[in-house]
Amino acid sequence: MKREIKFSLVFRDMWQSAGKYVPRVDQLVRVAPAIIEMGCFDRVETNGGGFEQVNLLFGENPNKAVRDWTKPFNKAGIQTHMLDRALNGLRMSPVPDDVRQLFYKVKKAQGTDIARTFCGLNDIRNIAPSIKYAKAAGMISQCALSITHSPIHTVEYYTKMALELIELGADEICIKDMAGIGRPYSLGQIVKNIKEKHPEIVIQYHSHASPGFNVASILKVCNAGCDYIDVGMEPLSWGTGHADLLTVQAMLKDAGYKVPEINMEAYMKVCSIVQEFMDDFLGLYISPKNRLMNSLLIGPGLPGGMMGSLMTDLEKNLETINKSKAKNNQPLLTQDQLLIKLFDEVAYVWPRVGYPPLVTPFSQYVKNLALMNVMQMEKGKARWSMIADDIWDMILGRAGRLPGPLAPEIIEKAKVEGREFFDGDPQSNYPDSLDKYRKLMNEKQWETGEDDEELFEYAMHPAQYEAYRSGKAKVEFVADVAQRKAAKEDAAKPAAKETAPAVIGLPTTSQILTVDVNGEPYRVTVAFGETAATPAASTTLTAPAPISIAGGAGQEVLSPLEGKFFLVKNASDTPLKVGDVVKEGDVLCYVEAMKTYNAVRAEFGGTVTAILANTGDGVSEDDVLMTIQ
């Protein structure tokens, strides 16, 4: 009999790869015992991604979610692992060193055993501190190779990287095939090379099914010596997700490997519970297209975890583009047409910005840059006319060293805008900040939490944490769910009329919901649109009162895209206020869209006479954000 192969259920990533959100904490706690009852998992993924969980978990505290989620697995002797973006921690942008150190202490205290650390640029300088911090906190340090396919990313490239990480103290290596575009033969060679040098090192393979390589890749890496395989399960396997447990187990059993047996009654129970969660509200954020495998993804190489949210985001992007086209009497685009244009533009952009591995956050940066190019060009504007600050940090080297050279057109644009390239230690660009956030929490009379976990969340995700504490996040999410449910039911009305004698009419006028946030009632007005194709909804929060805004005259500053309005990126920054004097080129505010903050700069100087949006408010393209005179 051949070696034993163990399985890890990537429950969190199953959801992220299918759609946009993960279950509430009460749902997580409910499904955990059934997962354990399946009897076939040695590991389970507990958390990852950003603090979008404030919305994702229905306004619940993610610290409580992680503690409650890990507890049953800890008790059952099943190891838990989390995702760690190295320099970026749990967010899309770089994190100060002291916040990174606290990250591991907090997550270990919450019950997480393994830190799966990856750098989206495969820059070992960004990963090295994580190895040290994870081990100091008592965690297993599992370092990931972010797999992509390019002239630069060869078997030799990844073998060298793995051996350097082991030399730095990594306990395990993860082959992170986040887009599923790793070629089976090459992946097998990488694993073989690592095992020949370090047979004692545990190797875990993570892949997505999207373009169709990953079942063959799983067999190849197992033949080469891989120890753990990440798997998904129905109804969230395949498509942009992961290979299903049943397929992987049957394949490896036939190949002679020792694999765990599956309690099929429990398997069906988990499937049923997951489907309930989808029917509740999570399915509202899952595109049917994400259930499909698509060989077109071989080209752009976009990761499964990002494709889940991409299809949801494209709805808004498409609406923005078509508004502009309608104004100019041009033919409207379909979502499929937009997707193909996006894929083509990713193929154009990616080599020109240095071949960053397409994994968070750099997959989003490349995708966002490509999408911005498409949107601007569809409106008759120039390519590269809108590049977010975080994307510039990647281009300039402030987030790490790019694997390949930049195109001359990008270098020239940086020079024209007076931007400087950086080749030092990326961490040096982001000074310690815990003391600032501790002071802010004291001023707001907020507890720093058990094991300083609330301090960690605030320092890691300032704007989102404030939206969570104020209740704004939950109010907006409840309203969005209500809107989507109404739109879905409205779309089904014609079919329902054919099969049912009577149908209860859906609201066509504003409806008032009462949302409980930390024991305090909030009244939310939700306005529903007339059709499912163009749902329009607005939410009005009647308590607490919105921030008062001073009025004034002057030239208007318009939002360059749809997203959320923020005056600052970090809570410790000083926001612009009415009466401030600005000059041309100054950053006035930000519009957060597609997980990046896009700076809105002054096109003219003067005095700010009005700020017309509150922090966290949703804004549309061409909305007036402020006036300057």
N, C-alpha and C positions, 0 to 999 in steps of 0.2 A: 504493500500500500504506500502511496506517495505521502507527501507532507500534509499537515493540517492547514487548512485555510479558514480564517475567521472572518466574520461579517460585522460591519458597522452600519447602523441605520442612520442616514443623514436626514433626520426628520425635519429639522429647521430648513435645510436646503431644499428638501422636497417641495415645501410650500413656496419658498422664494423663487425656485426655478419654474414653478407652475404659474405663479401670479405675483401679487404684490405684498401680501400680508401673511402673518402666521397666527395660529389660534390664540384665543384669550387664555389666561392662566387657568381658569376653571376647566377649560377644554383640554389643556395640556395635562393637567393632573388626572383627568378622567381617562385619557388614552394611555397614559404611562403603564398602568398595571397590565393592560392587554398586550402591550409591546413586550413586557417582561415575560408574560405568560407564553408568548411565542417560543421562547426557549432557545433561540438561535443567534442572539446578538451578544457579542462580547463587548461591544462599544455602541454608544449612542451619541449623536451630536446634540449639544444642549443650546448653544446660542452662537450668534455671529451677526454680521451686518451692523447697520447703524442703529441709532436710537430712534429710528422710525418706529420702533416697537411702542413708543408712546402712543402713536396712532394705531399701530398694528394690534396692540393688545387692548384696544378699546379704552385707551386712556389709563391703563394700569401701569404700575411701577414695574419696569423690567427687572429690577433687582429681586423683587418678590417672585416674579415669574421664574427666574433662573434658580433661585433657592428651592421653590416648590417643585420645579421640573426635575432637578438633579436628585432630590432626596430619595425617591423610590428606587432610582437606578443605583445610587450609592449603597442603599440598604441591600439590594439584590446582588451586589458585587459586580455590576456592569460598569465599565469605565466610561467616563463622559469626556467629550472633547469639544473645544470651541475654536472658532476662527479668530485669527489675530493678524491684522494687516501691517505688522511691524511698525514702521515710522508713522503709519496712519491709525494705529490702534483699532478702534471699531468704527472709524468714520472715514469720510472721503478725503480729508485733508490732513497734513502732518500734525503730530501731537507732541507737546513738550515732554522732555525726558522724565520729569517727576510724575507726570500723569501716567506715562507708560509704566513706570515702576509700580504705581499704585494699582494699575489695571490687574496685574497678576495676583497681587495680594488679595484683592477683592474677589476675583473669580475663583481662586482656590478656596477662600473662606465660604463662598457660596456653593461649593461642591463640585467644581470642575477639575478634572484630573489632568487633562492633556491640553497644552496650548499648541494649536496648529498654526505656525507662523509662516507667512509668506510676504514677500515684497513684490509688488506689481511690476517692478523693473528688474527683478532678480538681482538687486544690488545687495551684496552680502554685508556691506557696511550698515544697512538698515536692519538686517536680521540679527546681527551679532549681539546687540544689547538685549534683544528679546530672549535669546538663549540664556543669558546670564540672569535676567530678571525672573524668568519662568522657573528656573532651577532654584533660585534663592527663595521663591515662594513655595517650593515643595511640589511643583508641577513637573510633568514629563514634557521635555522640549521636543516637539515634532516640527521639523523644518521642511517647508514645501518648495518644490521646484515648480514654478509656474510654466506649464507646458504650452508652447505654441509652435507654429510651423512656419519657418522663414529661412532664408539663406544663412542667417546668423545662428539660429537656434538648432544646433546639431546635436547628435549623440555625444560628441566630445565636449561640447559646451555644457550640457547638463551633467555629465559624469564629473567633470572638473568642479562644477558648482557643488554637487553633493559631497564630494570628498573634502572640499574646503569647509563645508558646514559641519561635517563630522569632526574634523580637526578642531573646530571652534567649540565643540562640546555638545552638538545636537545628539539627542538620545535616539531619535527615529527620523526617517525621511518619508515624506509624503510626495508621491507623484501626482501633482495637482493638474489634471487634464480638464480644466474648467470649461473648455468649449467642446471637448470630445473630439478635437481635430488631431490629436497625437496619432501618428501612424503606428499600428500595432507592432510591426517589426522593430522600429526604432525604440519604442517604449520598452520592449523586451530586452533590447541591447543595453539600455540605460540601467535597468534593474540588474541585469547580469553583471555589468561592470562594477556596480556598487557592491553586490554580494561577493564578488571575487576578492575585493579588497577588504570588505568588512562583513563577513558572514553573520556576525553577531547583531548587526543593526537591523531593527525592525523596519519593514517597508510597507506602507499603506497606499493603495491606489484609489484615487478619486476621479471619477469621470462622468460626463454627461452623454446622453444618448443621441443628442440633436442630429449630427450628420451621419450617424450609423456605424461608426468605427468601434464603439466601446465594448461590445461583447467580445469581438475578436481580440481587442486590446487586453481585456481582463484575462482571457486564456493565455495570451502571450506573456503577460507580466507574472502570472502564477507559475508558468513553466520556467520562468527565469529566477524564481525565488521569492516572489511577493508573499507577505504574511497576512495582510488584512485587505478586504475589498469593501469599499463603500457601496451600498445598495439603496434603492428606493423600493416602494411597493405601491400597488394599485390603491386608490385611483389616481395616484400622483407620480407613477413611474413612466418611463419612456418619454417621447417628445423632447422638450427642453429639459426634462428631468433626468433621472438616473435609470440604469438597467434594473429590472425588477428582480427581487430576491429569488423568486421561484425559478426564473430562467437561469440565473447565475448558479444557483445551487445544483440544478439538474445538469448543467453543462460540466461543472467541476466534478460532480459525483461520477459522471460518465468517464471523465478523464482520469479517474482513479484517485482523486484527492479525498482526504478525510474532511468532510464538511458536516456542520451540525444539522440535525433533523429539525423540521419545522412543525410546530403544533398548528395544523391547518384550521382548526376551529377558532383558535386565537387570531390567526392571520385574517380570517373572514370577519372576525369581530373588529379588528383594527380598521380594515377596509370600510366596514359599515359606519364606524364612528367618524372616520375621516370624511366620508361622504355626507354625513350629518352636518359636519362643520362647514362643508362647502355649500350645502343647501341653506344653512343658517344665514351666512353673509359672505364668507370668504370666496365662494364661487363667483360673486359679483365682480371680483378683481382678477379672474382667470380668463384669458382669451382662449376660445376653442382651438385656435391655431397652435397653441402651445402644447396641445396633445399630439401634434403631428411631428414626425421626424422629417427633416428636410436637408437634402444633400447640398442645397444652395448655401448652407451655413459653412461648408468647407472653405469657401472663398473668403468671406469677411472674418470668419473665426471668432464670432462673438460668443461669449460664454453663456451657458444655460441659465445660470443664476441671474444674469442681466436680461436675457430674452423674456423672462417672465414678466418683469415690470415694463420692458420696452413696449410690448404690444398694447398695454394699457395707456402708456404715455403717448403713444403715436396717435391715439384718438384726439387728444388735445392739439398736438402738433399739426395734424391734418386739418383740424378746424381752423387753426390760425392761418395756415397757408391758403385755404380755400376762401377765407374772408377776404384776403388780399386779392385773390384771383377774381372773386365776384365783383369787387370794386372796379376792377380793370376789364370786366367783360371777357375774361379768359376761361377756357374749359377747366372744370374742377378736377382735382386728382382723386383717385380711389386710394384706399389704404394699401392695396397690393402695389400700386404704382409707386407710392411713396416708399414702401419697403424696399423695392428693387433699386430705386434711386439712392436710398440710404446705403444699401449693401455696396453699390458701385462706388459711392463716395468714400466709404470706409476703406475699400481697396485702394483708392487714390491717396487718401490721407495717411494711412498707417505707415508706409515706408518713408513718407516725407517727414514724419515726426519721430523717426529713429527706431521703428519697430518695437515699441514697448509691448511686452506680453499683454494680451487682451484679457486682463483680469482686473477686478476692482482694486483701486479706483480708475486705473488707466484704460480699461475697456470702456468705462463710461466717458472718460475724457475723449478718447478717440471717436466713440460713437456720437457724443455731444458735438464735437467739433465738426464731424461729418454732417450731422443733422442741421447744425447751424448754417453750414455752407449751403446745404440743399435749400433750406428755408430762405436764406438771403438771396441765393441765385434765382429761386422761383419767383421772388419778388423783384427781380431785375437788379439786385445789388451784387457786390463783388464777393468772390470766395475769400475766406479768411477775414471778413470784415468784423466778425464778432468772436473774440476768444476770451473765455473766462479767466480770472486771475489764477485759479487753481491749475488750469491747463497751461498757462504761461509758466507756472512754477515747474511743471513737468518738462516743458520745452527748454527752459533755462538751466535745468540741472539742480534746482533747489530741492527737489524731491528725491533725487538720486541720479545716477549716471544712466543715460539712455544706452541701450545695446548697440544701436547703429547711428550713423551720421544723419544730421538734419539736412533737408533739402535747401539749396541756396535761397529759394523764395521765402522760406521761413526765417532764415538767418537775416535776410535783408529786411523783413518786416520788423524783426526785433530791433535792428539798428535804427530804423526809421522812427520807431517809438521810444528810442532811448533806453531799451532794456538791456541789462547786463547779464552775461552768462556766469555760472557758478560751478566750480569743480571741487569744492571742499566737502567736509562732512555735512550731510544734509541736516542732521540733528542740531547743528550749531545755529541754524536759522530760526529755531523755535525755542525761545528761552522758557525756563520753568514758570509755571503759572498757578500752582496749587495755593500758594499764600494769597494771591489775588482773589481766587474763588472762595477760599475759606473766609476771607474778610467780607466778601459780598454776601455770603450765606449768613454770617453773623449780623450784618446790617439788616437783612431781610427776615431775621429770626427764623431761619430754616435750619433744621437739624442736619448735621453732616452724615448721620445714619450709622447703622451697625457696620463696623469695620471700614468706616469712612466711605461707604458705597454711594451715598447720595452726593458727597463731595466729588467723587470720581465721575458720576454721571453728569453733574453740572459742568465740570471742567472739560469733559469729553464732548458734550453736545449742548452748549450754552443756550442757544435760541430754542431748540426743541425742548429742553428741560424746563425753561420758563413757560413755554406754551403748555406743557404738561401740568406744571404746578398751578397755573392760572385757571386750568380747566378748558382753555381755548381749544386744545388739541382734541379733546373728547367731544366737545360740542360740534366742532366742524366734521369730525369723523361720523358721528351719529347722523348728522344732517346729510352727509354724502351717501351713507348707506341707505337712508330713507329715499333719497332721490333715485339711486340706482335701482332699488327694489320697485319703485313706482314705474320707472322707465321700462324695466324688464316685463312687468305685468302688463303695461300698456302695449308693448310690442306683441305680446301674446294674445291680445284681445280679439283680433280677427279670427284666429284659429279657434279660440274658445267659443266664439259665436256660432261656429259651424257645428260644434259638438254638444253644446250645452244650451238649454232653453233660456236660461237667464244668466246674466253676468253682472256682478256688482260693479258699478262704475268707479273708476279711479279718480283721485282728486285732480281737478284742473285749476284750482285756485290755491292760494297760499294756505299751508297747514301749520299749526303750532304744535311743537313737541316740547315736552318737559324732560330735560336730561339731568340726572343726578350726578354731580361731581363732588366727591368727598363729602357727601351729606348735604350739599347745598344745591337747591334746585335752580336750573337755568332754563329760561324759556327761549326756544329757538323757532324762528319763522322760516319755513322752507317753501320756496316758490317752485312749482313744477312746470316744466315746459310742455308744449303741446304734443311733441312726438318723441319717440325713442331715439330717432336719428339725431335730433338736436335738443337734447335735454338742457333746460336752463334752470339753474337753482341758485338761490341766494339764501344766506343764513344771517339772521340778525340775533345777536347775543344781547339780551336785555339786562342781564346782571352777571358780573359787575359792569358798571358803566364803561363805555369805551373812552379812550384818552381824548380829551378835548383838543381840537386842532384850530390853530389861529388862521383866519382868512387873510387874503392879501391879493395884490395885483402883481402883474409881471408876465414874463415869458414862461410858457409851460415846459416842464420836463416830462417827457413821455416814457412809458415803460417800453423797452425794446422787445419784450417777449412776455408770454404768459407765465405766471409763477406766483411765488409768495414774496411779499415786500418785507425787507429788513433794512433798518438804518445802519446796523453794524453786523459783522460776522461773529464777533466775540463779545460776550457780556462785559468784559473789562475795557472794551474800546469806548471812546467818547462819541455819542451820536450827534449828528448835525441837528441844529434846532433853528426855529424861526428867529431871524435877526442876525444869524451868522453870515459873514462875508465869504464868498467863494470865488475862486478864479478858474479860468478855463482849464480843463483837464483834471480838476479835483474830483475825488470819489465822493458822490453825494449819498448813495445808498446802494442796496443790492437787490436783485431779483433772483431768488433761489428757484431753479428749475432743473429737473432731471438730476437732482442731487449735487448740483454745483452752484456756487454763488457767483452771479454775473454782475460785475461792477457797473453801475450807471454813473458816468462821468459828466461833468459840466461841459456843455458845448459853448458856454459863454459865462462871463463873470458877473457878479452882482451880489445883492443881498437876498437871502431866502425870506420870502414873504408868506409862504404857506407850505405846510406838509400835509398832503391830502390822503394819506393812508396810515394805518396803524401797523405796528410790527406784527408780522404773521398773517396779514390780510392777503387774500388772493387778489391778484391783479391780472388784467388781460393786456394784450399788446395794444399800445397806443393809449392806455389809461394815463391820465395826468397824475403824476406822483407828487410833484411840488411845483411851486412857481418861484421865479427869481427875477428881481427887478434891479 
